[in-house]
Amino acid sequence: MNRDWNNKVRLILILLLGFNGISEAQSVKKDTILYNAAQNAKQFYVKAIGEQSGLYNGEEYNYYTGLEGVAYFKSKDFYSDGKIVYDGFLYEKVPLLYDLYKDKIISLLPNGFTKYSFVNEKVNSFDLYNHHFIRVDIKDMTKDILLQGGFFDQIYNGKCKILVKRTKISQETMGTQTLKKYFINKDIYYMVKDNIYSAFSGEKKLLTLFGDRKKELQQYLKDNKIKFNKDPENAMIKLATYYDSLFN
């Protein structure tokens, strides 16, 4: 089944189900109707063409050899049901793994054993283990701060945003007789404010990024006995939440 036919089927189903929903439920808000129609079309589409679905158009995926440890997010090497917005469609209960070393999202074909990776450029966002990841393009970033785009864990989304670039890198050590290679975690934190991405690595730098609210936030940490080093990400979320509350 070629891509043109695939796209035509999908478009026809969306249009048919969308107009049908609008005609039957005039009292429901238009955006809700269109959303539900699109989801119904997606489910029908996947069922109708099976493995030819737009969800299964990535490349076959092979795991690493010669590296110790687990390359996946949270070091879990088993699939977990997640959500993914792919090529404009929301798919739910999709078996997912997130390869932090290659920055690739992995799933299974319906046959239950063939692994494949999604096309990164078609992934808008995905949810896994109660974490919401978004894709950020290089053109969206300040060139002097971020070196590459990819998927970022959005741990806070408000007036300001806190994103985490979760990666795994390979490291080598010399054993008694052989060279060992293994994965280690490396997380890089970013504040996004006024569409400007700024990297930070600790409490001092983060407070500076809040600008003229720095002193108020320092007092907030002190009053609430929040120890940044004890649980950095929780502290980041609390600071960002309090920062937003200052504008309400």
N, C-alpha and C positions, 0 to 999 in steps of 0.2 A: 504494500500500500504506500504510494508516494506521498510526499509532504503536502503537495498542493491539494490532493483529494482529502487528506487528513484535515487540513485547515478549512476546506469548504464544508465538510461535514460538521465540524465544530461550530462554524459561524451560523449555518442553517439551523442547527439545534438551538443555539442561544437565541436567535431571532424568533423562531417559532414559539419556544417556551416562554420567552420574555413577553411577546405580544399577547399570548394566551393568558398569562398571569395578570396583565394589566386590564384586559377586558373583563375578567371575572372578579376583580377586586378593586373597583374604582375608589373605594373608601380607604384603602391602605396607602401609605406614603409611597411615592414613586420609587425612591431609592431602595426601600425594603423589597418591593416587588421585583425590581431588576436584580437585586442580590440573590433572592430566593430562586428566581428563574435561572440565573447563571449556574447556581449550585445544582439545580435539578438537571440542567443540560449537561453539566460536567459528569454527574453520576450516570446518566443515560449513555453519554458518549463513551465513558470508560467501559461500561458493561457491553456496549454494542461492538466495540472493536478490540477489546481485550488487550493483548500485548502490543497492539499498534497504537495504543493510547499515547497522547502527547506527554504523559508522565514517564514513558519508557524510551527516551530518545538520547540517552547519554552514552558513555563509553563503558566497555567492560572494565571492571576494577580488579586489580590484583594487589594483595598485601605485600609487605616488605619482607626481605630475607636479610639476615645478618645483623639485624638491630634488635636489641633486647627491650622489653617493656611493651607498652600499648600506645599506639599513635592516636587513639580516639579520645574524644571529649570525655572528661571524668574518668579516663582510663578504663572504660567499660567496653569490652569487646563483644557485646551481644546487642542485638537490635532492640530498640524501644519505639513504641508508637509515638509519632510526632505529627506535626502539621507543617505543610510547606506551601507557599504561594509560588507556583511555578508557571511561567509563561502566561501570567495573568489569571490563573485558576488557583483556588484554595483547595488543597487535598488534605483530608484528615485521616488519622489512623494509618499513617504510612510508616512502615518499618524503616528506621533511620539510624545511621551511624555518622558521626562527624569526624573526619580525619583532619586533625589539627596540623599535622606535618605538611600535608599537601593542600590544606584549605579546601577540601572536597567533601560534599555530602554524599553518602553512600546509601543505597537501598538494594532491594532484591527484586528480580523479575518474578512474575506470578508462578514460575516453575519452582520457586522456593529455594534455589541454590545458586543461581547465577547473580553475582554482585555487579552493580554498575554505579557509575558516578553521574550525578546530575550535571548539566551544563551550567557553570557558575553564572554566566551572563543572563540566564533565564530565571534564576532564583531571586525573588524579591526579598523574601524573608522565610524563616522557619523557626519552629518551636520544638525544643527538646529538653527533657528533664526540667521543666518549668523555667527555662531560659529562652529569651526571645532574641534571635539573631537577625540582623539586617545586613543587606549587601551595600557597601559603600564603594563608589567608583573613585578612581584617582582624581578625576576632574573636580570632585566635590571637596577635595582636601587642600589644605595649605601646603604648598610644595616644599617648604623648608622644614616641615614637621613630619609629615607622613610619607613614607617611601613607597608604599604599595596599598592598593585597595583590598577588598575581600570582605569577609564576613566578620561582623562585630557583635559582641554580646551587649545588648542595650539594657543595662541594669537600672537606668533611670531615664524617664522621658518626660520632661516638663519644660519650663522656660529655658532651662539649661538641660543638657543631656550628658549622661555619663556612659561612655562606651568602653568595652574591653576587647582588645585584640588578643584572643587566646590562641597561642601557638605552642607547638612542640618543636624543639630543635634537636639535632643529633649531637652527641658528645662522645669523645673517645678517651679511653684510659688504657694504659698498658698493663696487662695482667702479668702473671708469672711467665707465661709462654706465648700468649696471643694478645692481639689488640682487640679490645672490647668496644663496641659501639652501642649506644643506648639513647632512648628518648628522655628529655627533661622538659618540664613545663616552663613557659615564658609568657607572662601576661603583661601587656602594655596598656596603660590607662589613658583615656582622652576625655577632656571636657569639650563639649560643643556648645558655644554661646555666640549668638548673633552670627550663626553660620560659619564660625571660625573654629577649627579643630586645634586643640592645644594638648600636647602630651604632658603628663605629670607622673611622678613616681612616689610621692609621699604627701604627708599632711601640709607641710610648709608651702610647697608649690601649688597644691590645690587651693588653699586659702588665698593665695595671691591671685589666682585666676578669678576669684569672686569679686575682685576689685574693691570698691569702696565699702563693701559689706564685710570685709575681712574681720574687723574687730568684733562685730556682732556675732559672727560665726565662731570666733574663738571663745567668746563668752558662752555661747550655746554649748560648745563642747565641755567647757568647764562646769557649767551649771548642771549638766546632765551626766557628768562623769563618764563621758564617752572616750574610750582609749582607742585612738586611731590604729595603733600598731597591733592591737589585740584582734580586731576584726575589721580590716581596712575597707572592704567593700560595703559592709553594713554602715560604717561611719560615713562613707561617701554618699550613700543613699540618704542618710539622715541629714547630712549637711545640705545636699541639693534640695531636699524637701523643705527644710527650714528656709533656705534662700528663697525659694519660690513663694513661701508664705509671707515673706516680707513685702511682697508686691500686691498682696490681696487686701 
